[in-house]
Amino acid sequence: MVYVWLPALKKYLCLSLIRVIITSGWAEPVTFFYVRGISFMAFEDKELVCKDCGATFIFTAGEQEFYAEKGFENEPQRCRECRNARKASRNAQEGRSREMFTVVCADCGVETQVPFQPTSDRPVYCRECYQHHRPAREQY
């Protein structure tokens, strides 16, 4: 028997309760069941194939629930290792392509570099002077 935690009722219930199988936008049917007029979706672990390395990976019920809560319609296409490698590669490329601009600090006159194209209508400060000019943050 499969039991699912139902936060709305604050208890585990057996899936053999009233079940209705409907077809969703995903490849397989999704199990919905109703308790006291509230509909709940049950997820089961799925085995998927990574489109990069071809390895099989598990799309867990928890991950499926997260995807559903966020409104994601597509299942993951890559395993965790390939997703992380792709993210790291993308971040490394962004880091290399950052252009720095040389400016003179409006306060102390020292030459410094900033990661944005300065405009003539606003002063630009070096790191040290910027710390003095920025508003104090509230302490929590």
Secondary structure, DSSP 4 states (H G I P E B T S, - for coil): --EEEETTTTEEEETTSSEEEE--SSSS-EEEEEETTEEEEE---EEEE-TTT--EEEE-HHHHHHHHHHT--SPP-S-HHHHHHHHHHHHHHHHHT---EEEE-TTT--EEEESS---TTS----HHHHHHHSPPPPP-
